[in-house]
C-alpha cells in the first residue's frame, strides 16, 4: 500500500525513500521525506532543522458571517474555530487555524481547544528534535480524521514559524510554481432571488466560476440554477451537493441542466460519503454522457479512501482540504492523486485568511490544482487577520513575506 510513501512538496515527481528513524522520537517514525533535493531545500529542512519551541498556545477564533452559511448537511451562523500561535526560541512566530464545520470536521470547538492545548504543551517539550520528528510527534498525538483539523492547525503554525526562521515564503517552500491563484466563490443554499442577487454581485466583482450548494431539495435547486443563469449567463458552474442526493437524484439534476443548456465544470460529492457504488455510478454517467467530472470531497478523508477511489475509478477529482487530513496528510494524498492521474481540487471549511492563506500558498507553490475553492474569508463579516495575501477580486496574490505572511493581534483574540 502507500503508508510508507514519501511526501512530495514539489511540482515534479521525485524518487522516494522510506521514513528515517529519529532517536529523539519514542515509538514513532519521522515524517517521510523526498530522497532528492530541490532548490527549496525542504528535504534538508525536515532532516536538519532543529525545532526549539519557546511558547505555544491556542485560543478560540470566533468571527461572524455576513449571512448564515447553509449546505445540504448543516447550517453555520458564525465561525467558531481555534487559533494556534507557536513561537520558536529565535523569536519567529507561526500562526495556524483549526477550522470547525459541524458534520464535516470530527471536532467541535471545545474538543479542538482541549486537543490544541495538549499539542502546545507537547511542543514545548520537543526541543532539539528535527522538524520531521516533531511533525511525527504531532501526528501521533492527533491521529487520523478524528483530530485532523487540530493537527492541521498545529502543522500550519509550526511550518509557518520554521519558514520565517529560514526566511522563505510558503509558496516558494512548496515549490514556487506561482505566487497567485484564482478562486471560485460559493453561493450557499438560499432562495432563487437571493442566489440571483449574489450571482450579480460576484459577476461585478470579477468571479468567473460560481460554486452552488445544492442537495437539500431537488426542485428548489433547479429553480436556483435558473435564477443564477439569468443573472450571470456567462459563469461556469460547480455543483456541490455535500452528500445530499441519492444517485438517481444526482443523475436527474444533470439531465435537467442539460435541458437548460448548462454543463457544470464539476459535480462535487453528489452522494453520501460511504455510498461508494453510488459515487461510481454518478461519476461514470456524468463523464460518459455529458463530459462532467465528479469530485470526491467528504468521501476523501484519508489515504485509504483515495486508494479506493483510484482502484475503483469512482471519481475524476479529489478535493484536498487541510482540515480533513492535515498538512502532511494532504501532501501525501496529492502525491498519490498525481501519480494516479486524478485531477486535484483544493478547498476549505469556513475559515479566516490564516488557514485559507496557508492553503493558498500550498496551491500556488505546487501549481497542480485544476480547481481552486478558497473563498470563505470573503463570506465573513469581519477580517481579524492582518497582512497576508492580496485580494484582487477572484485572484489572490502572495508576496515575498516569509511564511504565510499573516498574523492576529493576539490580545484581541477572545479568551
N, C-alpha and C positions, 0 to 999 in steps of 0.2 A: 504494500500500500504506500501511502505518501507521508506517514507520520515522521519520517526522518529526512524528508526532502528539505533542502535548504531554502532560505528565504531570499529572494532576489529583490533588491531595492532599485533595480536599474532597468532601463528600457530595452536592453538587449539580453537574449538568453545567455546564461552563464553555466559553466560546469559546477557541479555541486560536490560537497564533501559532507560526511556525517558530522553531527554535533561534536563539539570539543568539550571534554570533561574539564571542569574547573575545580581545583581543590578547595576553594572557599565555599562551594555550594554543597550542602549535605543533601543526599538523596535526590539530587536534581542534576539535569544536564543543561549545559549552557545553550542559549539560543543558537540554532544552526546559522552558519554564515557562508557566503559565497566563497568558492575556492580560488577565484581570480580577483584581481584588483581593478579598480577604475579610478578615474581622476578624483572622484569624491572621497576615496579612501575609507569607505564605510566599513569594509571588512577589517581594516586596521583599527578603526574606531571601536568596533564591537570587541575586538580581542585585546586591545591595549589601553583604551581609555579607562582610567581608574575613577570610579564614581565615589565621591565623598560628599554625602548629603549633610548639610548644616541644619536646615529646617525643612519640614514637610507638614502641611496642614490642609484641611478641607473645610468648606463652608457651603451652606445652601445657596443656590443661584436661582432666585425667583424673578421672573420677568413677565409682565402682562403681554397678552396678544392683542393685536388690533381688533380681532374678532375671533369667536370660537373656531377651532380647527377640527372639523368633523370628517372622519373617514368611515369606511364600512364597519369597522370593528370597535371604534372608540371615538370619544369627543374630548378635546383638550381645551380648557378655558384659560389656562395660564401655564407658563413653563416653570417646572419645579425640578431643576437639575442640580448637580453638585459641582462646584468649582474646586480645583486642586492646584496648590501652589507648592513648588519644590525649589528650594534654594541650595545650590552647591556651596562648598566651602570657599570657592574662588569668587563668590558673590553673584554668580549668574543665576537668574530666576527663570524657571519654566512654568508654563501655565497649561492646565488641561481642564477638560469638562466631561463629566459623565452625564450623557443625556438620558432622560427618563420619559418613556412613552408607554402608557398603560396598554397591556395586552400585546405589546411588541417586545419591549425590553423585559427581562425577567425581574429586574429590581424595581422597587418603588423608592421614593426619596429617603425615607427613614432607613431602609436597608442599605441603600447606597452610601449614606452618611456613615453608618457603622463600619462597613467594609472599607471605605476610603480611609477612615481613621486608622484601622488596623494596618492598611498598606503604608500609610505615612509613618506609623511607629516602626514598622519593619524596615523601611528605607533608611531611617536614621541609624539603624544598627548594621547597615550593609557597607560600611566604609571599606576602602581598599579592595573592592571587587570590580571586575571588569563590567562594562556596560552590558555585554551579553549575559554575564552571570546574574546581574541584578534583574534584567528582564525575565530571566528564567525563574528567579525567586518570586517576582510579581505574578507570573503565570501560575506558579504552584499555589500561591495564597488565594488567587482569584481565578479558579479554573472554569473552563467551559462556558456555555451560554449563560449559565446561572449568574455569573458575575462579570459578563463581558463588557457591559457599559462602564462599570467602575474600573475594570482592567484597562479599557481604552483610555479613560481619563488620566489614570496614573502613567500609562505609557506615553501619552501626549506630553504631559508635563515634564517627564524625565528626558525624553528625546529633545524637547524644546530647550531645556536647560543645557543639555550637552551640546546641541548645535550652537547655542550662544557662546558656550565656553570655547569652542573651536573657531567661532567667527564665521559661520556659514548659514545662509538662509535655507529653510527646509526644502524649498523647491529645487535648489541645487543639490542638497544632500540626497534627495530621492531620484536624482538622475539628470536634472537640468534640461529636460526636453523643451520646456516652455515656461514663461512666467505669467501666462494668462490662461483662463478657462472661460467658456461661455455656458451659462446655466439656463435651464428651463425655469418656469415658475408655476406654482401649484394653485389650482382652484379647488378648494375643498368641496364637500357636499353641501350645496346651497340651493336656493330656488333658481329657476331659469332667469329671472330678472336680475338677481344678484350676480349670477355667473356671467351674464352678458355685460353688466357694468364692470366687473373685474377684467373681463377679456378686453374691453375697450381701453381701460386704464393701462393694462400691460402692453397693449399694442402701441399706445402713445409712448410708453417707456422704452420701447425697442425690443421687447421679447418676441422671438420668432416661434418658440415652442412652448405650448401650454400643456401642463400635466393635469389631467382632470381626474379627480377622485370619483369613483363610481362603485357600484356593488351593493348598495343598500336597497334600491328599488329600481327595477328594470325600466319601467315606463318613465319614471322621473329622470333617470339617466339619459334616455333618448331625448326627452324634452330639453334637458340642459344642453346636450350636444347640438340640437337645432339652434338654440339661442346663442351659443358661443359661435357657431359657424356664421350666423348672421352678423354678429358684432365684430368678428375678426376672421374674415373669409380666407385670408392667406396664411393663417397659422398652421403649424404642424401640431399634431395631437400625440400625446402619450396618455393612454388609459391606464389607471391604476385601481384595480378592484380590491386590493388589500384582503384577498381571500373571500370576497363577498358573494361570488357567483357559484352556482353549480355548473358543471361543464356544459350542459345544454343551454344554460342561460348565457354563458360567455360566447358560445358559438352564435346564438341568436343576436347578440349585440353586434358581432362582426357582420352578420348578414344585413342587419338594419343599417349599419354605417355604409355598407357597400351600396345599398339602395339610395342613400343620400349622396353618394359620390365621394365619400370620405374614407380614406385609408390611413389609420393611425400608424405612426412610425414605430410604435412599440405598445404591447399589451402586457402590463405588469401584474404578476401574481393574480391570475384570474380566479383561481380556486383555492380551497383550503390548503394550508401548508403541508398537510400529511396526505393529501389526495394526489399521490404520485401518478396514478393511472390517468386521472382527470387532467393533470397538468400536461402529460404527454399527449393526450387526445386533443386538447385545445391547441397545443403548440403545433402539432402536425397539421391540423385543419387550417390554422391561421396561416402557416407558411406555404402549404401546398395550394390553398385556394386563393389567397389574397396577397401572399408575399409579406405577411406581417410577422415580425419577430415577437416571441413571448419571452418575458424575463421572469426568473425566479428571484423573489425577494425574501418573504417570510419562509419559503422552503429552503433557503440557503443560510443556515445558521452555524455551519461548521464545515470542515474539510470533507468529512464523510458525506455530507449532503451533496457537495459539488461532485464528488466521485460518482454518486448515484445518478446525478443529472447527466454527467458525461457518458457513463456506461449505458444508460437507458435512452439517451438522446431526448431528454424530457423538456429541454428549453434551449433557446438560442443565446440567451444572455443571462448573466448572473449579476445581481445588484450587490455591490460591496458597500457595507455600512460599518464604520469603525465600532459603533456601539453594539453591533450584533456579534462581532468576533474579535474585537480588539485590533490594535495597530499591527502587531506581529502576525496575528491570525489572518488579517486582511492581505498582507503581503504574501503569505503562504498560498492563500486561495487565488490571488492574482497570478502567481506562477503557474498553478495547475490549470487555470482557465486559459491562459495564453498558450500553454503547451498543448491544450486540447481544442484550440480554435474556437472557444466560446468568446463571444463579444462581452465587453465589460461595461457596466454602469456603476457610477458612484453616487450615493445618496446619503441621507442622514435622517435623524429623528427630527424633533423640533428643538433646534439648538441656537445658541448665540454664535457670534463670529469667532469665539475661541475654538470650539470643536469644528465648526464649518471651515474656518481658516486653515486648520491643520489638514483637514480632508482635501481642501482646495490645493494646498501646497503639494500634497501627495499626488493628486491628479495631474497637476501641471508638470511636476517633475518627471513622473513616469511617462506621461503623454500617450497612454494606451487605452483611454476610456472613450468609447463611442457615444455614450450618453452621460450627461452631467446634470445632476439634480441636487444642487446645493443652494437652495433658495430660502430656507426657513428663517434666517435672520431678517429677511425682508418682510416677514409676517409679524414681527414683534413690534409692540407699541413703543418700546424703549430699546436703546442700544447701550448696555453697560460697558461694552468693550472699547478700549482706547487703542488708537493706531491700527496696525494690521493692514490688510489688503485694501486696495482702492476699488470702489464700486462705480462702474460706468454702464448703467442700465443692466443688461444681461451679462456684461463682461466683468470679471474680477481680475485685477492686475496685482501681482505680488512683487514687492520691492526687494531690494537687497539688504533690508534689515535682517539681522541674524535671527535664527529660529523662525517661528511664525510671525513674529513682529508685533503681537498684540498682547494686551495685559488688562487687568482690572485694578481699580482703586480698591485695594483690599479692605480698607477701613470702611468703605461704603457697602460692602457685601454683607447681606443680612447674616446675623449670628444668633 
